[in-house]
Amino acid sequence: LKSNKLNIEVELFQSNHEGEIIDKLHRTFDGNYDGVIINPGGYTHYSISIRDAIEVLNIPVIEVHLSNIFKREGFREKSVIAPVCKGQISGFGVYSYLLALQAFSIMKESD
């Protein structure tokens, strides 16, 4: 997908398998990616493996969630992913993704 308005090209990827997510993150080392938007779902709260895969990337990563994880059950308030990300956007439904795209567009313009 390509957005002329934000001047960003987007590749979509979805998997319910932790190893596939990690493999995809590692493929960003090929130099064809300027950033990653990730919604780690339930992995947010316990996947040290995804956290480690993000931590070694040399591109910015934004964590997104459709719901506000801080308004949900107590165990959902803790993200092991957020500390290794550029930022986190949550609670805006599908707009969380759009806000992350806007953030990348702004970061790209400021380079």
C-alpha distances in whole Angstrom, upper triangle without the diagonal:
4,7,10,12,12,11,9,6,5,6,8,12,15,18,22,23,24,25,21,20,22,21,18,19,21,19,17,20,19,18,15,14,15,15,15,14,16,18,21,23,26,26,26,30,31,29,30,28,25,26,28,25,23,26,26,23,23,20,20,19,19,20,19,21,21,24,27,28,31,32,32,35,36,35,31,32,32,29,30,26,26,29,27,23,23,23,23,21,23,24,22,20,16,17,18,14,13,16,15,12,15,17,15,15,19,19,18,20,23,23
4,6,9,9,8,6,4,6,9,11,15,18,21,25,26,27,27,24,22,24,23,20,20,22,20,18,21,20,18,14,14,14,15,15,15,18,20,23,25,29,28,28,31,33,30,32,30,27,28,29,26,24,27,27,23,23,19,19,19,19,21,20,22,22,26,28,29,32,33,34,36,38,37,33,33,33,30,31,27,27,29,27,24,23,23,23,22,23,25,22,21,18,17,18,15,13,16,15,11,13,16,14,13,16,17,15,17,20,20
4,5,6,6,5,6,8,11,13,17,20,23,26,28,29,29,26,24,26,26,22,22,25,22,20,23,22,20,17,15,15,15,16,15,18,20,24,25,29,29,28,32,33,31,33,31,28,29,30,27,25,28,28,24,24,20,19,19,18,20,19,21,21,25,26,28,31,32,33,36,37,36,32,32,33,30,31,27,26,29,27,23,22,22,22,20,22,23,20,20,16,15,16,13,11,14,13,10,11,14,12,10,14,16,14,15,18,19
4,6,5,7,8,11,15,17,20,23,27,30,32,32,33,30,27,29,29,25,25,27,25,22,25,24,21,18,17,16,17,19,18,22,24,27,29,33,32,31,35,37,35,36,35,31,31,33,30,28,30,30,26,25,22,21,21,21,23,22,25,24,28,29,31,34,35,36,39,40,39,36,35,36,33,34,30,29,31,29,26,24,24,24,23,25,26,23,23,20,18,19,17,14,16,16,12,12,15,14,11,14,16,14,14,18,18
4,6,8,11,13,16,18,22,24,28,31,33,33,34,31,28,30,30,26,26,28,27,24,27,26,23,20,19,17,18,19,18,21,23,27,28,32,32,31,34,36,34,36,35,31,31,33,31,28,30,31,27,26,22,21,21,20,22,21,23,23,26,27,30,32,33,34,37,38,38,34,34,34,32,33,29,28,30,29,25,23,22,23,21,23,24,21,21,18,16,17,15,12,14,14,11,10,13,13,10,12,15,13,13,16,18
4,5,9,11,14,16,20,22,26,29,30,30,31,28,26,27,27,24,23,25,24,21,23,23,20,18,16,14,14,15,15,19,21,24,26,30,29,28,31,33,31,32,32,28,28,30,27,24,26,27,23,22,18,17,17,17,19,18,21,21,24,25,27,29,31,32,35,36,35,32,31,31,29,30,26,25,27,25,21,19,19,20,18,21,22,19,20,17,15,16,13,10,11,11,8,7,10,9,6,9,11,10,10,13,15
4,7,10,14,16,20,23,26,29,31,30,31,28,26,27,27,23,22,24,22,19,22,21,18,15,14,12,14,15,16,20,22,25,27,31,30,29,33,34,32,33,32,28,28,30,27,24,26,26,23,21,18,17,18,18,21,20,23,24,27,28,30,32,34,35,38,38,37,34,33,33,30,31,27,26,28,26,22,20,21,22,21,23,25,22,23,20,18,18,16,13,14,14,10,10,12,10,7,10,12,9,10,13,14
4,6,10,13,16,19,22,26,27,27,27,24,22,23,23,19,19,21,19,16,19,18,15,12,11,10,10,12,13,16,19,22,24,28,27,26,29,31,29,29,28,25,25,26,23,21,23,23,20,18,15,14,15,15,18,18,21,21,25,26,27,30,31,32,35,36,35,31,31,31,27,28,24,23,25,23,20,18,18,19,19,21,23,21,21,18,16,16,13,12,13,12,8,9,11,8,7,11,11,9,11,14,14
4,7,10,13,17,20,24,25,25,25,22,20,21,21,17,17,19,17,14,17,16,14,11,9,10,11,12,12,16,18,21,23,27,26,25,29,30,28,29,27,24,25,26,23,20,23,23,19,19,15,15,15,16,18,18,21,22,25,27,28,31,32,33,35,36,35,31,31,31,28,28,24,24,26,23,20,19,20,21,20,22,24,22,21,18,18,17,14,13,15,13,10,12,14,11,10,14,14,12,14,17,17
4,6,10,13,17,20,21,21,22,19,17,18,18,14,15,17,15,13,16,16,14,11,9,10,10,10,10,12,15,18,20,23,23,22,26,27,25,26,24,21,22,23,20,18,21,21,18,18,15,15,14,14,16,15,18,19,22,24,25,28,30,30,32,33,32,28,29,28,25,25,22,22,24,22,19,18,19,19,18,20,22,20,19,15,16,15,11,12,14,12,9,12,14,11,12,15,15,14,17,19,19
4,7,10,14,17,18,19,19,15,14,16,15,11,12,15,12,11,15,14,14,11,9,11,11,10,10,12,14,16,19,22,21,21,25,26,23,24,22,19,21,22,19,17,21,21,17,18,15,15,14,15,16,16,18,19,23,25,25,29,30,30,32,33,31,28,28,28,24,24,21,22,24,22,19,19,20,20,19,21,23,21,20,16,17,17,13,14,16,14,12,15,16,14,15,19,18,17,20,22,22
4,7,10,14,15,16,17,14,12,15,14,11,12,15,14,13,17,17,17,14,12,14,12,10,10,10,12,14,16,19,18,19,23,23,21,23,21,18,20,21,18,17,21,21,18,20,17,17,15,14,15,14,16,16,20,22,23,26,28,27,29,30,28,25,26,26,23,23,20,21,23,21,19,20,19,19,18,19,21,19,17,14,16,15,12,13,16,14,13,16,17,15,17,20,20,19,22,25,24
4,7,10,12,13,13,10,9,12,11,8,10,13,12,12,16,16,17,15,13,15,13,11,10,9,11,12,14,17,16,17,20,21,18,20,18,15,18,19,16,16,19,20,17,19,17,17,15,15,14,14,15,16,20,22,22,26,27,26,27,29,26,23,25,24,21,21,18,20,22,20,18,20,20,19,19,19,21,20,18,16,18,16,13,16,18,16,15,19,19,18,20,23,22,22,25,27,26
4,7,9,11,12,9,8,12,12,10,12,15,14,15,19,19,20,18,16,18,16,13,11,10,9,10,11,14,13,15,18,19,16,19,17,14,17,19,16,16,20,21,19,21,19,19,16,16,14,14,14,15,18,21,20,24,25,23,25,26,24,21,23,22,20,20,17,19,22,20,19,21,20,19,18,18,20,20,17,15,18,16,14,17,19,17,17,21,21,20,22,25,24,24,28,29,29
4,5,8,9,7,6,10,11,10,12,15,15,16,19,20,22,20,19,21,18,15,14,11,11,10,11,12,12,14,17,17,14,17,15,13,16,18,15,16,20,21,19,22,21,20,17,17,16,15,15,17,19,22,21,24,25,23,24,25,23,20,23,22,19,19,17,19,22,21,20,22,22,20,20,20,21,22,19,18,21,19,17,20,22,20,20,24,24,23,25,28,27,27,31,32,31
4,7,9,8,8,11,13,12,14,17,17,19,22,23,25,24,22,24,21,17,16,13,11,9,9,10,10,13,15,15,13,16,14,13,16,18,16,17,20,22,21,24,23,22,19,19,16,16,15,17,18,21,19,23,24,21,22,23,20,18,21,20,18,18,16,19,22,21,20,23,23,21,21,20,21,22,20,19,22,20,18,22,23,21,22,26,26,25,28,30,29,30,33,34,34
4,6,5,6,9,10,11,13,15,16,18,20,22,24,23,21,24,21,17,17,14,13,11,11,11,10,13,15,14,11,14,12,11,15,16,14,16,19,20,20,23,22,22,19,20,17,18,18,19,21,23,21,25,26,24,23,24,21,20,22,21,18,17,16,20,22,20,20,24,23,22,23,22,24,25,23,22,25,22,21,24,26,23,24,28,27,26,29,31,30,30,34,35,34
4,6,5,6,9,10,11,12,14,16,18,20,22,22,20,22,19,16,16,13,12,9,11,10,8,11,13,11,8,10,8,7,11,12,11,13,16,17,17,20,20,20,17,18,16,17,17,19,21,22,20,23,25,23,23,23,20,18,20,18,16,14,13,17,19,17,18,21,21,20,21,21,23,25,23,22,25,22,21,24,25,22,24,27,26,25,28,30,28,29,33,33,32
4,5,5,6,9,10,11,12,15,16,18,21,21,20,22,20,17,17,14,15,12,14,14,11,14,16,14,11,12,9,8,12,12,10,13,16,16,16,20,20,21,18,19,18,19,20,23,24,26,24,27,29,27,26,27,23,22,24,22,19,17,15,19,20,18,19,22,23,22,24,24,27,28,26,25,27,25,23,26,27,24,25,28,27,26,29,31,29,29,33,34,32
4,5,5,6,9,10,11,13,15,16,19,18,17,20,18,15,16,13,14,12,14,15,13,15,18,16,13,15,11,10,14,14,11,13,17,17,16,19,19,20,17,19,17,19,19,22,24,26,24,27,29,27,27,28,25,23,25,23,20,19,17,20,22,19,19,22,23,22,23,23,26,27,25,23,25,23,21,24,25,22,23,26,26,24,27,29,28,28,31,32,31
4,5,5,6,9,10,11,14,16,18,17,15,17,15,12,12,10,11,9,12,13,10,12,15,14,11,13,10,7,11,12,9,10,14,14,14,17,16,16,14,15,14,15,16,19,21,22,21,24,26,24,25,25,22,20,22,20,17,15,13,16,18,16,16,18,19,18,19,20,23,23,22,20,22,20,18,21,22,19,20,23,22,21,24,26,24,25,28,29,28
4,5,5,6,9,10,12,14,16,17,15,17,15,12,13,11,13,11,14,15,11,13,16,14,10,11,7,6,9,9,6,8,11,11,11,15,15,16,13,15,15,17,18,21,23,24,22,25,28,26,26,26,23,21,23,20,17,15,13,16,17,14,15,18,19,19,21,22,25,26,24,23,25,22,20,23,24,20,21,25,23,21,25,27,24,25,28,29,27
4,5,5,6,9,11,12,15,15,14,17,15,13,15,14,15,14,17,18,15,17,19,18,14,14,11,10,13,12,9,11,14,13,12,15,16,17,15,18,17,19,21,24,26,27,26,29,31,30,30,30,27,25,26,24,21,19,16,19,20,17,18,20,22,22,23,25,27,28,27,25,27,24,22,24,25,22,22,26,25,22,25,28,25,25,29,30,28
4,5,5,7,10,11,13,12,11,14,12,10,12,11,13,13,16,18,15,17,20,19,15,16,13,10,13,13,10,11,14,13,12,14,14,15,13,15,15,17,19,21,24,26,25,28,30,29,29,30,27,24,26,24,20,19,16,18,20,17,16,18,20,20,21,22,25,25,24,22,23,21,18,21,22,19,19,22,22,19,22,24,23,22,26,27,25
4,5,6,8,10,12,12,10,12,10,8,10,10,12,12,15,17,14,15,18,17,14,14,11,8,10,10,7,7,10,10,8,11,10,12,10,13,13,15,18,21,23,24,23,26,28,27,28,28,25,23,24,22,18,16,13,15,17,13,13,15,17,17,19,21,24,24,23,22,23,20,18,20,21,17,18,21,19,17,20,22,20,20,24,24,23
4,5,6,8,11,12,11,13,12,11,14,13,16,15,19,20,17,18,21,19,15,15,12,10,12,11,7,8,11,9,8,11,11,13,13,16,16,19,22,24,27,28,26,29,32,31,31,31,28,26,27,24,21,18,16,18,18,15,15,17,20,20,23,24,28,28,27,26,26,24,21,24,24,20,21,24,22,20,23,25,22,22,25,26,24
4,5,6,9,9,9,12,12,11,14,14,17,17,20,22,19,20,23,22,19,18,15,13,15,14,10,11,14,12,10,12,12,14,14,17,18,20,23,25,28,29,28,31,34,33,33,33,31,28,29,27,23,21,18,20,21,18,17,19,21,22,24,26,29,29,28,25,26,24,21,23,24,21,20,23,22,19,22,24,22,21,25,25,23
4,5,6,7,6,8,8,9,12,13,16,17,20,22,20,20,23,22,19,19,16,14,15,14,11,10,13,11,8,9,8,11,11,14,16,18,21,24,27,28,27,30,32,32,33,33,30,28,28,26,22,21,17,19,19,16,15,16,18,20,21,24,27,27,26,24,24,22,19,21,21,18,17,20,19,16,18,21,18,17,21,22,19
4,5,8,8,10,11,12,15,16,20,19,23,25,22,22,25,24,21,20,17,15,16,14,11,11,13,10,7,8,9,12,13,17,19,21,24,27,30,31,30,32,35,34,35,35,32,30,30,28,24,22,19,20,20,17,16,17,20,22,24,27,30,30,29,27,28,25,22,24,24,21,20,23,21,18,20,22,19,18,22,22,20
4,6,8,11,12,13,17,18,22,22,25,27,25,25,28,27,24,23,20,18,19,18,14,15,16,14,11,11,11,15,16,19,21,23,27,29,32,33,32,35,38,37,38,38,35,33,33,31,27,25,22,24,24,20,19,20,23,24,26,29,32,32,31,29,29,27,24,25,26,22,21,24,23,19,21,23,21,19,22,23,20
4,6,8,10,12,16,18,22,22,26,28,26,26,29,28,25,24,22,19,20,19,16,15,16,14,11,10,9,13,14,18,20,23,26,28,31,32,32,34,37,37,38,38,36,33,33,31,27,26,22,23,23,20,18,18,21,23,25,28,31,30,30,28,27,25,22,23,24,20,19,21,20,16,18,20,17,15,19,20,17
4,7,9,11,15,17,20,22,25,28,25,25,29,29,25,25,23,20,21,20,17,16,18,16,13,12,11,13,14,17,20,21,25,27,30,31,31,34,36,36,38,38,36,33,33,31,27,26,23,23,24,21,19,19,21,23,24,27,29,28,28,25,25,24,20,21,22,19,17,19,19,15,16,19,17,15,18,19,17
4,6,8,11,13,17,18,22,25,22,22,26,26,23,23,21,18,18,18,15,13,16,14,11,10,8,10,11,13,16,18,21,23,26,27,27,30,32,32,34,34,32,29,29,28,24,23,19,20,21,17,15,15,17,19,20,23,26,25,25,22,22,20,17,18,18,15,13,16,15,12,13,16,14,12,16,17,15
4,7,10,13,17,19,22,25,23,22,25,26,23,23,22,18,18,19,16,13,15,14,11,9,6,7,9,12,15,17,20,23,26,26,26,29,31,32,34,33,32,29,28,27,23,23,19,18,19,16,14,13,15,17,18,21,25,24,24,22,21,19,16,16,16,13,12,14,12,9,10,13,10,9,12,13,12
4,7,10,14,15,19,22,20,18,22,23,20,20,19,15,15,16,14,11,13,13,9,9,5,5,6,8,11,13,17,19,22,23,23,25,28,28,30,30,28,25,24,23,20,19,15,15,16,13,11,10,12,14,15,18,21,20,21,19,18,16,13,14,14,10,10,12,11,7,10,12,10,10,14,14,13
4,6,10,12,15,18,16,15,19,19,17,17,16,13,13,14,12,9,12,13,10,11,7,6,5,6,8,10,14,16,19,20,20,22,25,25,27,27,25,22,22,21,17,17,13,13,15,12,9,10,11,12,13,16,19,18,18,16,16,14,11,13,13,9,10,13,11,9,12,14,13,13,17,18,17
4,7,10,12,16,14,13,17,18,16,18,17,13,13,16,14,11,14,15,13,14,11,9,6,5,6,7,10,13,16,17,17,19,22,22,24,24,23,19,19,19,15,16,12,12,14,13,10,10,10,10,10,12,15,15,14,13,13,10,8,10,10,7,8,11,10,9,12,14,13,14,18,19,19
4,6,9,12,11,10,14,15,13,15,14,10,11,14,12,10,13,15,13,15,13,11,7,6,5,6,9,11,14,15,15,18,20,19,21,21,20,16,17,16,13,13,10,10,13,12,10,11,11,10,10,11,14,15,14,13,14,11,9,12,13,10,11,15,14,13,16,18,17,18,21,22,22
4,6,9,9,8,12,14,12,15,15,11,12,15,14,12,15,18,16,19,16,14,10,9,6,5,6,8,11,12,12,15,17,16,18,19,17,13,15,14,11,13,10,11,14,14,12,14,12,10,10,10,12,13,12,11,13,10,9,13,13,11,13,16,15,15,19,20,20,21,24,25,25
4,6,5,5,9,10,9,11,12,8,10,13,12,11,14,17,16,19,17,15,12,11,7,8,8,11,12,14,12,15,17,16,17,17,15,12,14,13,10,10,8,10,14,13,12,15,14,11,12,12,14,16,15,15,16,13,13,16,17,14,17,20,18,18,22,23,22,24,27,27,27
4,5,6,8,10,10,14,14,11,13,16,16,15,18,20,20,23,21,19,15,13,10,9,7,9,10,12,10,14,15,13,14,15,13,10,12,12,10,12,11,12,16,16,15,18,16,13,13,11,13,15,13,14,16,13,14,17,18,16,18,21,21,21,24,25,25,26,29,30,30
4,5,6,8,9,12,13,12,13,16,16,16,18,21,21,24,23,21,18,16,13,12,10,12,12,13,11,14,15,13,12,13,11,8,11,11,10,11,11,13,16,17,17,20,18,15,16,14,15,18,16,17,20,17,17,21,21,19,22,25,24,24,27,29,28,30,33,33,33
4,5,6,5,9,9,8,9,12,13,13,15,18,18,21,21,19,15,15,12,12,12,14,15,16,13,16,18,15,15,15,12,10,13,11,9,9,8,12,14,14,14,18,17,15,16,15,17,19,18,19,21,18,18,21,21,19,22,24,23,23,27,28,27,28,31,32,31
4,6,6,9,11,9,9,12,13,12,14,17,17,20,19,17,14,12,9,10,9,13,13,13,10,13,15,13,13,13,10,8,9,8,5,6,6,8,11,12,12,15,14,11,13,12,15,17,17,18,19,16,16,20,19,17,20,22,21,21,25,25,24,26,29,29,29
4,6,9,11,11,10,13,15,14,16,19,20,23,22,20,17,16,12,13,12,15,14,14,10,12,15,13,12,11,7,6,8,6,5,6,8,10,12,13,14,17,16,14,15,14,16,19,19,21,22,19,19,23,22,20,23,26,24,24,28,28,27,29,32,32,32
4,6,9,9,9,12,13,14,15,18,19,23,22,21,18,17,14,16,15,18,18,18,14,16,18,16,15,14,10,10,12,9,8,6,8,12,13,14,15,19,18,16,18,18,20,23,22,23,25,21,22,26,25,23,25,28,26,26,30,31,29,31,34,34,33
4,5,5,6,9,10,11,12,15,16,20,20,19,16,16,13,15,16,19,19,19,16,18,21,19,18,17,14,13,14,12,9,7,8,11,13,12,14,18,18,16,19,18,21,23,23,23,25,21,21,25,24,22,24,27,25,24,28,29,27,29,32,32,31
4,6,5,6,9,10,10,13,15,18,19,18,16,17,15,17,18,21,22,21,18,20,23,21,20,19,16,15,16,13,10,7,8,11,11,11,13,17,18,17,20,20,23,26,25,26,27,23,23,26,26,23,25,28,25,25,29,29,27,29,32,31,31
4,5,5,6,9,10,11,13,17,18,18,15,17,15,18,19,22,23,23,21,23,26,24,23,22,19,18,19,16,13,10,10,13,14,12,14,18,19,18,21,22,25,27,26,26,27,24,23,26,26,23,25,28,26,24,28,29,27,28,32,31,30
4,5,5,6,9,10,11,15,15,15,12,13,12,14,16,19,20,21,18,21,24,22,22,21,18,17,18,15,11,9,7,11,12,10,11,15,16,15,18,19,22,23,23,22,24,20,19,23,22,19,21,24,22,21,25,26,24,25,28,28,27
4,5,5,6,9,10,14,14,13,11,12,11,14,16,19,20,20,17,19,23,21,21,20,17,16,16,13,10,7,5,8,9,7,9,13,14,14,17,18,21,23,23,23,24,20,20,23,22,19,21,23,21,20,24,25,22,24,27,27,26
4,5,5,7,9,13,14,14,12,15,14,17,19,23,24,24,21,23,26,25,25,24,20,19,20,16,13,10,9,11,11,8,11,14,16,17,20,21,25,27,26,26,27,23,22,25,25,21,23,26,23,22,25,26,23,25,28,28,26
4,6,6,7,11,12,12,11,14,13,17,19,22,24,24,22,24,27,26,26,25,22,21,21,18,15,12,10,13,13,10,11,14,16,17,20,21,25,26,26,25,26,22,21,24,23,20,21,24,22,20,23,25,22,23,26,26,25
4,6,5,9,9,9,7,10,10,14,17,20,22,22,20,22,25,25,25,24,22,20,20,17,13,11,8,10,10,7,7,10,12,13,16,18,22,23,23,22,23,19,18,21,20,16,18,20,18,17,20,21,18,20,23,23,21
4,6,8,10,10,9,12,13,16,19,23,24,23,21,23,26,26,26,25,22,21,20,17,14,11,9,10,9,5,8,10,13,15,18,20,24,25,26,25,25,22,21,23,22,18,20,22,19,18,22,22,19,20,24,23,21
4,7,9,11,11,14,15,19,22,25,27,27,25,27,30,30,30,29,26,24,24,21,17,15,12,14,13,9,11,13,16,18,21,23,27,28,28,28,28,24,23,25,24,20,22,24,21,19,22,23,20,21,24,23,21
4,6,8,8,12,14,17,20,24,26,26,25,26,30,29,30,29,27,25,24,22,18,16,13,14,13,10,10,11,14,16,19,22,26,26,26,25,25,22,20,22,21,18,18,21,18,16,19,20,17,17,21,20,18
4,7,9,13,16,19,22,26,28,27,27,28,32,32,33,32,30,27,27,24,21,19,16,16,15,11,11,11,15,17,20,23,27,27,28,26,26,23,21,22,21,18,18,20,17,15,17,18,15,15,18,17,15
4,7,10,13,16,20,23,25,25,25,26,29,30,31,31,29,26,25,23,20,18,15,15,15,11,10,9,12,15,17,21,24,24,25,23,22,20,17,19,18,14,14,16,14,11,14,15,11,12,15,15,13
4,7,10,13,17,20,22,22,21,23,26,27,28,28,26,23,22,21,17,16,13,12,12,9,7,6,9,11,14,17,21,21,22,20,19,16,15,16,15,11,12,13,11,9,12,13,10,11,14,14,13
4,7,10,13,16,19,19,18,20,23,23,25,24,23,20,19,18,14,14,10,9,11,8,5,6,7,9,11,14,18,18,19,18,17,14,12,14,13,10,11,13,11,9,13,14,12,13,17,17,16
4,6,10,13,15,15,15,17,20,20,22,22,21,18,17,16,13,13,10,8,11,9,6,6,5,6,7,10,14,14,15,14,14,10,9,12,10,7,9,11,9,9,12,13,12,14,17,17,17
4,7,10,12,12,12,14,17,17,19,19,17,14,14,13,10,11,7,7,10,9,7,8,6,5,6,8,12,13,13,13,13,9,9,12,11,8,11,14,12,12,16,16,15,18,20,21,21
4,7,9,10,10,13,15,15,17,18,17,13,13,14,11,13,10,9,13,13,10,11,9,6,5,6,9,9,9,10,10,6,7,10,9,7,11,13,12,13,16,17,17,19,21,22,23
4,5,7,7,11,12,12,14,16,15,11,12,13,11,14,12,11,15,16,13,15,12,8,6,4,6,8,7,9,10,7,8,11,11,10,13,15,15,16,19,20,20,22,25,25,26
4,7,9,12,12,12,15,17,17,13,14,16,14,17,16,15,19,19,17,18,15,11,8,6,5,6,4,6,8,6,8,11,11,12,14,16,16,18,20,21,22,24,26,27,28
4,6,9,8,8,12,14,14,11,11,14,13,17,16,15,19,20,18,19,16,12,9,6,4,7,6,9,10,9,12,14,14,14,17,19,19,21,23,24,24,27,28,29,31
4,5,6,7,11,12,13,9,9,12,12,16,15,14,17,19,17,18,14,11,9,5,4,7,9,12,12,10,13,15,14,15,18,19,18,21,23,23,24,27,28,28,30
4,5,5,8,9,9,6,5,8,9,13,13,12,15,17,16,18,14,11,10,7,7,11,11,14,15,12,15,18,17,16,20,21,20,22,25,25,25,28,30,30,31
4,6,8,8,9,7,5,8,10,14,15,13,16,18,17,19,15,12,11,9,9,13,14,17,17,15,18,20,18,18,22,23,21,24,26,26,26,29,31,31,32
4,7,8,11,9,8,12,13,17,18,17,19,22,21,22,18,15,14,10,9,12,13,17,17,16,19,21,19,20,24,24,23,26,28,28,29,32,33,33,35
4,6,8,6,7,11,13,16,17,17,20,22,21,23,20,16,15,12,11,14,14,18,19,17,19,22,21,21,25,26,25,27,30,30,30,33,35,35,36
4,6,5,7,10,13,16,17,17,20,23,22,24,21,18,18,15,14,18,18,21,22,20,22,25,24,24,28,29,28,30,33,33,33,35,38,37,39
4,5,5,8,11,14,16,16,18,21,21,23,21,18,18,16,16,19,20,23,24,21,24,27,25,25,28,30,28,30,33,33,32,35,37,37,38
4,6,6,9,11,14,15,16,19,20,22,20,17,18,16,16,20,20,23,24,21,23,26,25,24,28,29,28,29,32,33,32,34,37,36,37
4,6,7,10,12,12,15,17,17,20,17,14,14,12,13,16,16,19,20,17,19,22,21,21,24,26,24,26,29,29,29,31,34,33,34
4,7,10,12,11,13,16,16,18,15,12,13,11,12,16,17,20,20,17,19,22,21,20,23,25,23,25,28,28,27,30,32,32,33
4,6,9,9,10,13,14,16,14,12,14,13,15,18,19,21,22,18,20,23,21,20,24,25,23,24,28,27,26,29,32,31,32
4,5,6,8,10,11,13,12,10,12,12,14,17,18,20,20,16,18,21,19,17,21,22,20,21,25,25,23,26,29,28,29
4,6,7,8,10,13,13,12,15,15,18,21,21,22,23,19,20,23,21,19,22,24,21,22,26,26,24,26,29,28,28
4,6,6,7,10,10,9,12,13,17,19,19,20,20,16,17,20,18,16,19,21,18,18,22,22,21,23,26,25,25
4,5,5,8,7,6,10,11,15,17,18,19,19,15,16,18,16,14,17,19,16,17,20,20,18,21,24,23,23
4,6,8,8,9,13,15,18,20,22,23,22,18,19,21,19,16,20,21,18,18,22,21,19,22,24,23,23
4,7,9,10,14,16,20,21,22,23,22,18,18,21,19,16,18,20,17,16,20,20,17,20,23,21,21
4,5,7,11,13,17,18,20,19,19,15,15,17,15,12,15,16,13,13,17,17,14,16,20,19,18
4,7,10,14,17,18,20,19,18,15,14,16,14,11,13,14,10,10,14,13,11,14,16,15,15
4,7,10,14,15,17,17,15,12,12,14,11,9,12,13,9,11,14,14,12,15,17,17,17
4,7,10,12,13,14,13,9,11,13,10,9,12,13,11,12,16,15,15,18,20,19,21
4,7,8,10,11,9,6,8,10,8,7,11,11,10,12,15,15,15,18,20,20,22
4,6,8,10,9,6,9,11,10,10,13,14,13,16,18,18,19,22,23,24,25
4,6,9,9,7,10,12,11,12,15,16,16,18,20,21,22,24,26,26,28
4,6,5,5,9,9,9,11,13,14,14,17,18,19,20,23,24,25,27
4,5,6,8,10,10,12,14,15,16,18,20,21,22,24,26,27,29
4,5,6,7,9,10,12,13,15,16,17,19,21,22,24,25,27
4,5,5,6,8,10,10,12,14,15,16,18,20,21,22,24
4,6,5,6,9,10,11,13,14,15,17,18,20,21,23
4,5,5,6,9,10,11,12,14,15,17,19,20,21
4,5,5,6,9,10,10,12,14,15,17,19,20
4,5,5,6,9,10,10,12,14,15,17,19
4,5,5,6,9,10,11,12,14,15,17
4,5,5,6,9,10,10,12,14,16
4,5,5,6,9,10,11,12,15
4,5,5,6,9,10,11,13
4,5,5,6,9,10,11
4,5,5,6,9,10
4,5,5,6,9
4,5,5,7
4,5,5
4,6
4
